[in-house]
């Protein structure tokens, strides 16, 4: 009788140990990330003239971004550089770029799918050239939030879809970007490690 109890206990322990080994071998490994992103949306502009009258305006915009970062099982961090394509009314030319950080919390809904939510922040640099020789150059801090989903097509390639909102902290700028809202899509290349 004792022999049967011991053999059952040993068998149960070996199954449990085997299950534990499989569990740890399937844990999420940290990955390096490179993302190329395109977005479309709108930017709000503030125009302050010499008599301190503020006029709010908006312009459609698009942007291209290169993002470098990494992800663990539940978190992801990107450093991003972004160039905006915009056409502000009343200006001969308008351009903007930004450099910032994006941090996301990942909700794993499957081995190759997750939903994310996070914060972004950094600096936005804009130039508006008015009629004649007037030109307004700004350097402002911004902060915002994003939400979206990631789908892995391959172990080393994923697609990301999301929406993002930003607020720029303008200080007495004659013309500047104040808020932005955009939808975006990105190709995310993943390397080092396996799922």
ZIPEFEN-V801191 format. One record per backbone hydrogen bond with DSSP energy under -1.0 kcal/mol. NH is the residue of the N-H (numbers start at 0). CO is the residue of the C=O. If there is no record, write none. Layout:
NH,CO  NH,CO
This chain:
4,0  5,1  6,2  7,3  8,4  9,5  10,6  11,7  12,8  13,9  14,10  15,11  16,12  17,13  18,14  19,15  20,16  21,17  22,18  23,19  24,20  25,21  26,23  28,193  30,70  31,190  32,68  33,188  34,66  35,186  36,64  37,184  38,62  39,182  40,60  41,180  42,58  43,178  44,56  45,175  46,54  47,173  48,52  51,48  54,46  56,44  58,42  60,40  61,84  62,38  63,82  64,36  65,80  66,34  67,78  68,32  69,76  70,30  71,74  75,103  76,69  77,101  78,67  79,99  80,65  81,97  82,63  83,95  84,61  90,87  91,128  92,128  94,126  96,124  97,81  98,122  99,79  100,120  101,77  102,118  103,75  104,116  105,73  106,114  108,112  113,149  114,106  115,147  116,104  117,145  118,102  119,143  120,100  121,141  122,98  123,139  124,96  125,137  126,94  127,135  128,92  129,133  133,130  135,127  137,125  139,123  141,121  142,166  143,119  144,164  145,117  146,162  147,115  148,160  149,113  150,158  151,111  152,156  153,156  157,187  158,150  159,185  160,148  161,183  162,146  163,181  164,144  165,179  166,142  167,177  168,140  169,167  175,45  177,43  179,165  180,41  181,163  182,39  183,161  184,37  185,159  186,35  187,157  188,33  189,155  190,31
